[in-house]
C-alpha cells in the first residue's frame, strides 16, 4: 500500500510520459512505459532522499519482474540518481555562491533559525536573497512531495527575508525578521 507517495509516483511518471509525447508523435508504447517508469523513479527518489530506496519501492509496488525489470531498472536508476542530484544541487549552488553551509537550504529550519539570527551579520544581502530563493524552491518541492512540515521552513524563510530587509534604512533586525516571518507564516497557513 502506498501512502502520500502515490500522487508523486503518478506525477513523475505522467510528466515523463507527457514529455515523450511532446518530443515525438505517436511514440512506441514501450518507450513511453520506460520513460514514464524512469520519471516515477526520479520522483520517489527525491521524496525518499535515496535513489536505491525509490527503486526498491517502485519495484515492489509495481510488481516489476521478468524481462520488463531489466528494461526499466537501468533507466529508472539513472533517473533516480539525477533526481536526487537536482534536489541536492540547490544546496550545493547556494553553498558555493554564498560561502555558507548547505544546512541553510536542506534542513527544516527549526534548528538553524537561531544560528541564522545570531550570525546575521555574516550574511550579505545577496547571500540572503539567494538563500530565500533556494530555500523557497526546496520548500515548494518538499510541500508538493508531501515531505516536511510547513511551519518551520516558512519561519526560516521569513527570518532570512527579514534579515535582508533589515539592511534598509530605519528597519531594525528584530522588526524586519518579525515582519517577514509573520508574512511567510500567514501565507503557509493554508498550505495543507
C-alpha positions as CSV (number, residue, x, y, z in Angstrom):
1,X,0.0,0.0,0.0
2,X,1.3,3.4,-0.9
3,X,0.5,6.5,1.2
4,X,1.4,10.0,0.1
5,X,3.9,8.6,-2.4
6,X,1.2,7.6,-4.8
7,X,0.4,11.0,-6.2
8,X,4.1,11.7,-6.6
9,X,4.6,8.5,-8.5
10,X,1.8,9.4,-10.8
11,X,3.0,12.9,-11.3
12,X,6.6,11.8,-12.1
13,X,5.5,9.0,-14.4
14,X,2.8,11.1,-16.1
15,X,5.0,14.1,-16.7
16,X,7.8,12.0,-18.1
17,X,5.4,10.2,-20.5
18,X,3.9,13.6,-21.5
19,X,7.4,14.9,-22.4
20,X,7.9,11.8,-24.6
21,X,4.6,12.6,-26.4
22,X,5.7,16.2,-26.9
23,X,9.1,15.1,-28.3
24,X,7.8,12.6,-30.7
25,X,4.4,12.0,-32.3
26,X,3.0,8.5,-31.7
27,X,5.9,7.2,-29.6
28,X,6.2,3.4,-29.2
29,X,4.2,2.2,-26.1
30,X,7.3,0.5,-24.7
31,X,9.3,3.8,-24.9
32,X,6.6,5.7,-23.1
33,X,6.4,3.0,-20.4
34,X,10.2,3.0,-19.9
35,X,10.4,6.8,-19.7
36,X,7.3,7.0,-17.5
37,X,8.8,4.5,-15.1
38,X,12.0,6.5,-15.0
39,X,10.0,9.6,-14.1
40,X,8.4,7.7,-11.3
41,X,11.8,6.5,-10.1
42,X,13.1,10.1,-10.1
43,X,10.1,11.5,-8.2
44,X,10.2,8.8,-5.5
45,X,14.0,9.1,-5.0
46,X,13.5,12.8,-4.4
47,X,10.8,12.0,-1.8
48,X,12.8,9.4,0.0
49,X,16.2,11.0,-0.4
50,X,17.8,8.0,-1.9
51,X,17.8,6.6,-5.5
52,X,18.0,3.0,-4.2
53,X,15.1,3.3,-1.8
54,X,13.0,4.7,-4.6
55,X,14.0,1.9,-6.9
56,X,13.1,-0.8,-4.4
57,X,9.8,0.8,-3.5
58,X,8.7,1.0,-7.1
59,X,9.9,-2.5,-8.0
60,X,7.9,-3.8,-5.0
61,X,4.8,-1.6,-5.6
62,X,4.5,-2.3,-9.3
63,X,5.5,-6.0,-9.2
64,X,8.1,-5.5,-11.9
65,X,9.7,-8.7,-12.8
66,X,10.9,-10.8,-15.7
67,X,12.1,-9.1,-18.9
68,X,10.4,-5.8,-18.1
69,X,12.6,-5.4,-14.9
70,X,15.8,-5.3,-16.9
71,X,14.3,-2.9,-19.4
72,X,13.1,-0.4,-16.7
73,X,15.7,-0.8,-14.0
74,X,18.8,0.9,-15.6
75,X,16.9,4.0,-16.9
76,X,15.0,4.1,-13.6
77,X,18.1,4.1,-11.5
78,X,19.8,6.7,-13.7
79,X,16.7,8.9,-13.5
80,X,16.5,8.4,-9.7
81,X,20.1,9.4,-9.3
82,X,19.6,12.5,-11.5
83,X,16.5,13.4,-9.5
84,X,18.5,13.2,-6.2
85,X,21.3,15.3,-7.7
86,X,18.9,18.0,-8.8
87,X,17.4,18.2,-5.3
88,X,20.8,18.4,-3.6
89,X,22.1,20.7,-6.4
90,X,20.2,23.7,-5.0
91,X,22.0,23.3,-1.7
92,X,25.4,23.0,-3.4
93,X,24.7,26.0,-5.6
94,X,23.8,28.0,-2.5
95,X,26.9,26.9,-0.6
96,X,29.3,27.6,-3.4
97,X,27.8,31.0,-4.2
98,X,27.3,32.3,-0.7
99,X,30.1,30.6,1.3
100,X,27.6,29.4,3.9
101,X,26.6,25.8,4.7
102,X,24.2,23.6,2.8
103,X,22.2,23.1,6.0
104,X,20.7,26.5,5.4
105,X,18.8,25.1,2.5
106,X,18.4,21.4,3.1
107,X,17.0,21.0,6.5
108,X,13.8,22.0,8.2
109,X,15.0,25.3,9.7
110,X,13.9,24.7,13.3
111,X,17.5,24.1,14.5
112,X,19.1,26.6,12.0
113,X,16.9,29.6,12.9
114,X,18.9,30.5,16.0
115,X,22.3,30.3,14.3
116,X,20.9,32.3,11.3
117,X,19.8,35.1,13.6
118,X,23.0,35.0,15.7
119,X,25.2,35.1,12.6
120,X,23.1,37.6,10.7
121,X,26.0,40.0,10.3
122,X,28.0,37.4,8.3
123,X,25.3,37.2,5.6
124,X,25.4,39.6,2.7
125,X,22.1,40.8,1.2
126,X,22.9,38.8,-2.0
127,X,23.6,35.6,0.1
128,X,20.3,36.2,1.9
129,X,18.3,36.6,-1.3
130,X,20.0,33.5,-2.7
131,X,19.1,31.7,0.5
132,X,15.4,32.8,0.2
133,X,15.3,31.7,-3.5
134,X,17.0,28.2,-2.9
135,X,15.1,27.5,0.3
136,X,11.9,28.7,-1.3
137,X,12.4,26.2,-4.2
138,X,13.3,23.4,-1.9
139,X,10.3,24.3,0.4
140,X,7.9,24.3,-2.6
141,X,9.3,20.9,-3.8
142,X,9.0,19.5,-0.3
143,X,5.4,20.6,0.1
144,X,4.5,19.3,-3.4
145,X,6.0,15.9,-2.4
146,X,4.3,15.8,1.0
147,X,7.7,15.8,2.6
148,X,8.4,18.1,5.6
149,X,6.2,20.4,7.6
150,X,5.0,23.9,6.5
151,X,5.7,25.9,9.7
152,X,9.5,26.0,10.4
153,X,10.7,26.4,6.8
154,X,8.3,29.3,6.4
155,X,9.6,30.9,9.6
156,X,13.2,30.3,8.4
157,X,12.4,31.9,5.0
158,X,10.8,34.8,6.8
159,X,13.8,35.3,9.1
160,X,16.2,35.2,6.1
161,X,14.0,37.7,4.2
162,X,13.7,39.9,7.4
163,X,17.4,40.0,7.8
164,X,17.8,41.1,4.2
165,X,15.1,43.8,4.8
166,X,16.9,45.0,7.9
167,X,19.5,46.4,5.7
168,X,17.0,49.1,4.6
169,X,17.3,52.4,6.5
170,X,15.1,52.7,9.5
171,X,14.3,49.0,9.9
172,X,15.9,47.1,12.8
173,X,16.9,43.4,12.6
174,X,14.1,42.3,15.0
175,X,11.4,44.3,13.3
176,X,12.5,43.0,9.8
177,X,12.6,39.4,11.0
178,X,9.3,39.7,12.8
179,X,7.5,41.3,9.9
180,X,8.8,38.9,7.2
181,X,8.3,35.8,9.4
182,X,4.7,36.7,10.1
183,X,4.1,37.2,6.4
184,X,5.5,33.8,5.5
185,X,3.6,32.1,8.3
186,X,0.3,33.6,7.2
187,X,1.0,32.5,3.6
188,X,1.7,28.9,4.6
189,X,-1.3,28.6,6.9
190,X,-3.4,27.2,4.0
191,X,-0.6,25.1,2.5
192,X,-2.0,21.7,3.7
